[in-house]
Amino acid sequence: MRKPLAILAPLLLSACVTTPLPESENINVLWGDALEMMHCEDKGVVVGSQGHWYDYWLINDGELTEGAVSQLRNKAMALEADTVLLYAPKPFSTSVTFLAKAYRCHP
């Protein structure tokens, strides 16, 4: 009984990667300067993060990155934003985390 549990435990603990909501695909994700957003309405800060210490080795870096960006887009959509301006990514070895500012630039 212990052997199957030891094999299945990491799989049961692993989280799925966040998928984008269909409407969130319209959210622009930008790297740049906050000065570019002068004519936009600030909607707040959003964080997108994927991966954990116990499952990062089960998911490749590309999927972790896409999941973190999808999470940003989903959260920005909930704030009624249409653009997110990314800050430098946070360096973690077991996850991908992005901090961004959400804006509404188009009425």
C-alpha positions as CSV (number, residue, x, y, z in Angstrom):
1,M,0.0,0.0,0.0
2,R,2.8,2.4,0.8
3,K,4.6,2.0,-2.6
4,P,1.6,3.1,-4.8
5,L,1.0,6.0,-2.4
6,A,4.6,7.1,-2.6
7,I,4.4,7.0,-6.4
8,L,1.0,8.8,-6.6
9,A,1.5,11.4,-3.9
10,P,3.6,13.8,-6.1
11,L,1.1,13.5,-8.9
12,L,-1.8,14.2,-6.6
13,L,0.0,17.2,-5.1
14,S,0.9,18.7,-8.5
15,A,-1.1,21.7,-9.6
16,C,-2.4,22.2,-13.1
17,V,-1.2,25.1,-15.1
18,T,-3.6,28.1,-15.4
19,T,-5.4,28.3,-18.7
20,P,-6.5,31.6,-20.1
21,L,-10.2,32.4,-20.1
22,P,-11.3,33.0,-23.7
23,E,-12.0,36.7,-23.1
24,S,-8.6,37.3,-21.5
25,E,-6.8,36.6,-24.8
26,N,-7.6,40.2,-25.7
27,I,-5.5,41.6,-22.8
28,N,-2.3,43.1,-24.1
29,V,0.8,42.1,-22.2
30,L,3.6,44.6,-22.5
31,W,7.2,45.1,-21.3
32,G,8.1,48.7,-21.1
33,D,8.0,52.0,-19.3
34,A,5.1,53.2,-17.2
35,L,5.3,56.5,-19.1
36,E,3.7,54.6,-22.0
37,M,0.6,54.2,-19.8
38,M,0.1,57.9,-18.9
39,H,-3.2,58.1,-20.8
40,C,-4.5,54.8,-19.4
41,E,-6.5,54.2,-16.2
42,D,-4.6,52.4,-13.5
43,K,-6.6,49.4,-12.4
44,G,-4.2,47.9,-9.9
45,V,-1.4,45.4,-9.4
46,V,-1.7,41.8,-10.6
47,V,0.5,38.8,-9.8
48,G,0.7,35.7,-12.0
49,S,2.6,32.7,-10.6
50,Q,2.9,29.0,-11.6
51,G,4.9,26.2,-10.0
52,H,5.5,25.0,-6.5
53,W,8.5,23.4,-4.7
54,Y,6.9,20.0,-5.0
55,D,5.8,20.0,-8.7
56,Y,8.0,22.3,-10.7
57,W,10.0,19.4,-12.1
58,L,6.8,17.9,-13.6
59,I,6.0,21.1,-15.7
60,N,8.4,22.6,-18.3
61,D,9.5,26.2,-18.1
62,G,7.5,27.2,-21.1
63,E,4.2,25.9,-19.6
64,L,5.0,27.6,-16.3
65,T,5.6,30.9,-18.1
66,E,2.4,30.6,-20.1
67,G,0.4,29.7,-17.0
68,A,1.8,32.7,-15.1
69,V,0.9,35.0,-18.0
70,S,-2.6,33.4,-18.3
71,Q,-3.1,34.1,-14.6
72,L,-2.1,37.7,-15.1
73,R,-4.5,38.1,-18.0
74,N,-7.4,36.5,-16.1
75,K,-6.8,38.7,-13.1
76,A,-6.5,41.8,-15.3
77,M,-9.8,40.9,-17.0
78,A,-11.5,40.7,-13.6
79,L,-10.3,44.3,-12.9
80,E,-11.8,45.3,-16.3
81,A,-8.3,46.1,-17.6
82,D,-7.2,45.7,-21.2
83,T,-3.4,46.0,-20.8
84,V,-0.8,44.7,-18.3
85,L,2.6,46.2,-18.0
86,L,5.1,43.6,-16.8
87,Y,7.8,44.4,-14.3
88,A,11.0,42.3,-14.3
89,P,10.2,38.6,-13.5
90,K,11.0,37.4,-10.0
91,P,13.8,34.9,-10.0
92,F,12.6,31.6,-8.4
93,S,14.0,28.2,-9.2
94,T,10.8,26.3,-8.6
95,S,8.2,28.7,-10.2
96,V,7.6,31.5,-12.6
97,T,6.2,34.7,-11.1
98,F,5.3,38.0,-12.8
99,L,4.3,41.2,-11.1
100,A,2.4,43.6,-13.4
101,K,0.3,46.8,-13.3
102,A,-3.1,46.5,-14.9
103,Y,-4.5,49.4,-17.0
104,R,-7.6,50.3,-19.0
105,C,-6.3,52.1,-22.1
106,H,-9.3,51.8,-24.5
107,P,-12.8,52.8,-23.5
